[in-house]
Amino acid sequence: MKFSEKVLPNGLRVVTIPMKDNPTATVLVLVEAGSKYEEKKLNGVSHFLEHMCFKGTEKRPKAIDISKELDALGSQYNAFTAQEYTGYYAKSDARHFKQIFDVVSDIYLNSAFPKAELEKEKGVIIEEINMYEDMPHRHVQDLLMKLLYGDTPAGWNIAGVKKNILKMNRGDMVKYKSMHYLPEATVIVVAGSLKEKNVFSEVKKVFGSIPRGHKARKIKVKETQKKPKALIKFKQTDQTHFVLAVRAYDLFHKDIPVLSVLAGVLGGGMSSRLFQRVREEMGAGYYIRAYGDAYTDHGLFQISAGVDNKRVAEVLSAVIEECDKLRKYPVSEEELNKVKECLIGNMKLSLESTDDIANFYGGQELLKKEIKTAENKASELRQVSARDVQRVARNIFKNKNLNLALIGPSKDAKNFLPTLKF
């Protein structure tokens, strides 16, 4: 799929992906601002700011003015915050491009942060935090990051902590935005049935005169671990949710495609080794997944599952045994080819709509400042060999690298440490 890239004099990057046979258009604005850019007392401000951008601008003073206008276009719209970026988007019939672009750019550039709305939104965010804490399969991911990175930005909760949320004020929002929402840290992505020149004309008109700033940087993650670690949160649940993780590679590492194939062997589809072992053979759980999670300056590989409370140690041993097999024995050509085609097929299926396309291209441009097409990525996956998979397995699956985060009716992490070994 063809795409174009342009950079305005102020450093703002514009990516356009024309899709003439697709009747929709997506406008996505991404900025390098997330929880890893925060200081401790303001942990959660990136996410709070994202919420507040929908609460009114000078042109659209109230939240209802924004939602009503987008709803009238039949638009789908939202925003999201991660560790290293925040995104705002709207998707609609392609003929409404100028209108959704106007709304998305307005909330990104001109949010007013009305004090009354800010105070009300504190309650909304606290309830969002409560919601995630009531979802063990989701909350266990927060525990994992805390276990791996401790009291550093990489280990903090993206949504923040309640005491911080209650103390935040309009001045905090304005200051944080001025430090991070800058053109040189922003990517605008437009995908759909549109012409590049029309897209660029709109972007230049709205964003072209915004001055550069001095982008605040994030603290670089330091990877240190000398022995297996576990973090347990007691919760009276009918099922134990755990994540078994090892430290792996950052986003720029040459072995990211290999790690994807390794994850596919273990957890890619219903024929994967872990699905067959834990669900089909043992009947011990409903879901089990494996995947690599890469950031600009660190990365991890994780296996997550929800299992019978009485069989946690048994399942953990089985999972570690399957990982150990990848260290000891090469994957057969038949299995390797199956996994590669599964990964490639799933990637292409995930790129059928304009919003998925926008995220695929925009995320690469924002974080890596380079874009690979789906075909580029497919080619990299096809080049992965059985020897590569075994080499990476030996590199990441080491006793000292093992980490276990768990939520369930268990109280003592020491009970699981003997299981954490190859």
BELURTA-V536438 format. One record per run of one state. SS is the DSSP state (@ for helix, = for strand, . for the rest). FROM is the first residue (numbers start at 1). LEN is the number of residues. If there is no record, write none. Layout:
ss=SS from=FROM len=LEN
ss=SS from=FROM len=LEN
//
This chain:
ss=. from=1 len=3
ss== from=4 len=4
ss=. from=8 len=5
ss== from=13 len=6
ss=. from=19 len=5
ss== from=24 len=8
ss=. from=32 len=3
ss=@ from=35 len=3
ss=. from=38 len=2
ss=@ from=40 len=3
ss=. from=43 len=2
ss=@ from=45 len=8
ss=. from=53 len=4
ss== from=57 len=1
ss=. from=58 len=5
ss=@ from=63 len=10
ss=. from=73 len=3
ss== from=76 len=6
ss=. from=82 len=4
ss== from=86 len=8
ss=@ from=94 len=17
ss== from=111 len=1
ss=. from=112 len=3
ss=@ from=115 len=19
ss=. from=134 len=2
ss=@ from=136 len=14
ss=. from=150 len=3
ss=@ from=153 len=3
ss=. from=156 len=6
ss=@ from=162 len=6
ss=. from=168 len=2
ss=@ from=170 len=11
ss=. from=181 len=2
ss=@ from=183 len=3
ss== from=186 len=7
ss=. from=193 len=3
ss=@ from=196 len=12
ss=. from=208 len=21
ss== from=229 len=6
ss=. from=235 len=4
ss== from=239 len=9
ss=. from=248 len=8
ss=@ from=256 len=12
ss=. from=268 len=5
ss=@ from=273 len=9
ss=. from=282 len=3
ss== from=285 len=10
ss=. from=295 len=4
ss== from=299 len=10
ss=@ from=309 len=20
ss=. from=329 len=4
ss=@ from=333 len=17
ss=. from=350 len=4
ss=@ from=354 len=15
ss=. from=369 len=5
ss=@ from=374 len=9
ss=. from=383 len=3
ss=@ from=386 len=11
ss=. from=397 len=2
ss=@ from=399 len=3
ss=. from=402 len=1
ss== from=403 len=6
ss=. from=409 len=5
ss=@ from=414 len=4
ss=. from=418 len=5
//
